[in-house]
Amino acid sequence: MVAPVDPDARPANPAMSASLQADITLGTQPSNSIAGPLVQERPASSGVPVLTLANDSLNIRIVGINGAVIGRRKGPYTQFFEQHAYVSGVHAQLKYKSGSGWVITDKHSSNGTKVNQRPLQPDVDMALHNGDILTIANVNLQVIVR
C-alpha cells in the first residue's frame, strides 16, 4: 500500500536514499538516478514550469523530473506504481522541451498511455497541459503545470 504523500515533504520510502527522495519531491535532477541517465534539470527559477501528476484517491502526487521514466520496475516513481499490475516495468517517459513544454512518451508499454483518452503511439511525444488527464495503463493522473 502506498502511503499518502505531502507535496511539501519527502516521500516516505526507506528503500530510497534521502537525496533521491528530496530530488523527487522538489522535481530536481537526481544525482544518482536509478532511472539511468537523465537530461539535466533546470531549476524552477529558470522559467521551467513545475509539472505535478496527481491522483488523490490513490495517494499519488509526483513532481516531474526531466527525462524520468514512469514504470513499475524502473524510474524514480516506482514506489507509486509497483502495486499496479497493468503498468509496464518501463511504461512512459517525461521530458521538458523548450518551445513545447512538458511532454510524455509511451515506451512501448503493454497497456498503453493516453492523454485525455487519446492513445499515444510508442516513441511519439504528446504535450501535457494544465488540466489534462494522463492515463498510465489504468491509472488516471491529473496534470498540474505551474
C-alpha positions, 0 to 999 in steps of 0.5 A: 500500500502506498502511503499518502504523500505531502507535496511539501515533504519527502516521500516516505520510502526507506528503500530510497536514499534521502537525496533521491527522495528530496530530488523527487519531491522538489522535481530536481535532477537526481544525482544518482538516478536509478532511472539511468541517465537523465537530461539535466534539470533546470531549476524552477527559477529558470522559467521551467514550469513545475509539472505535478501528476496527481491522483488523490484517491490513490495517494499519488502526487509526483513532481516531474523530473526531466527525462524520468521514466514512469514504470513499475520496475524502473524510474524514480516513481516506482514506489507509486506504481509497483502495486499496479499490475497493468503498468509496464516495468518501463511504461512512459517517459517525461521530458521538458522541451523548450518551445513545447513544454512538458511532454510524455512518451509511451515506451512501448508499454503493454497497456498503453498511455493516453492523454485525455483518452487519446492513445499515444503511439510508442516513441511519439511525444504528446504535450501535457497541459494544465488540466489534462488527464494522463492515463498510465495503463489504468491509472488516471493522473491529473496534470498540474503545470505551474 
